[in-house]
């Protein structure tokens, strides 16, 4: 693996901080035990260690390496692309899908791997991305994220949306609206479904979009990493009814978690808090 001194330092500093502080360990343990009650203590310890390692590596990549994603080729034909420390590739089955994404639609993704790096990469490819993010405090940090890290070529793709109707305007204008769809949704309009074999409340925005714009194409996008190679993937999912999108997204994410659950950082969120009343007490 190529050595980037700044990335190496940040990654190990983050790993030390997470480990020493036992960052969100109670939430991670509660989720893990809820989903996998028969896992041994040794398996649980190994999982947490790997989760912290992956999170540190991806967070360091976001903080120190996202500039590389802002300098990637705009033409899909120029991939795989190499810089001094990494290789950037596009999955061959995803090439046609990415071309379709340039016409807009809905993109669903998760807190999986280096999900933050997708924004600059997709923008570099000429995809008209607008991603929904909640504002964070302090305001200065939020401004830094939007203007510096969540931007490409002077364009900030991060947006806080107050009115769902504004999403329809974005879709009508052929933007690709992106939603992190793997969090607990705690309002009465939640979509009740199953995730990892447990009841879960999901964001109703995908169903809202498809109810009002049923022809909207729905994509799932993610980055896999194999040593120094970043591989961009995209798939198109077919929705025959408005709730299909979130259910198929859950099925996709479940498959990725089965392959390697330590790459999903949703373990650190209270994912099931609202879906089972008695579950609130374990967080």
Number of C-alpha atoms within 10 A of each C-alpha: 8 10 9 12 9 13 19 15 12 18 23 15 14 18 21 15 14 18 15 9 10 12 13 13 15 13 17 21 19 20 23 18 14 15 14 12 10 9 11 11 9 8 11 16 12 12 17 19 16 16 21 22 21 20 23 21 20 23 23 23 21 20 17 17 17 24 18 17 19 21 14 21 17 16 10 16 10 12 15 15 16 14 10 8 12 15 17 20 20 20 15 12 11 16 16 12 17 23 14 15 25 18 16 24 25 27 24 20 19 22 18 23 20 24 18 21 25 20 24 26 23 22 23 19 18 16 22 21 27 24 22 16 15 10 16 11 8 8 10 9 12 14 15 12 17 17 16 15 22 23 20 21 10 9 14 20 21 21 14 11 14 9 8 11 13 11 21 18 11 18 20 14 13 19 22 25 22 23 19 16 21 25 17 19 21 16 12 8 12 17 20 16 16 15 20 16 9 12 14 22 25 27 21 19 18 22 19 17 20 22 14 12 15 14 12 18 20 24 25 22 20 20 20 17 15 8 10 13 18 20 17 21 20 21 17 17 14 12 19 11 11 18 19 16 23 23 18 15 21 20 15 13 23 17 13 15 15 10 10 13 19 23 22 21 18 18 21 18 16 18 20 24 20 18 21 13 9 9 15 12 9 13 15
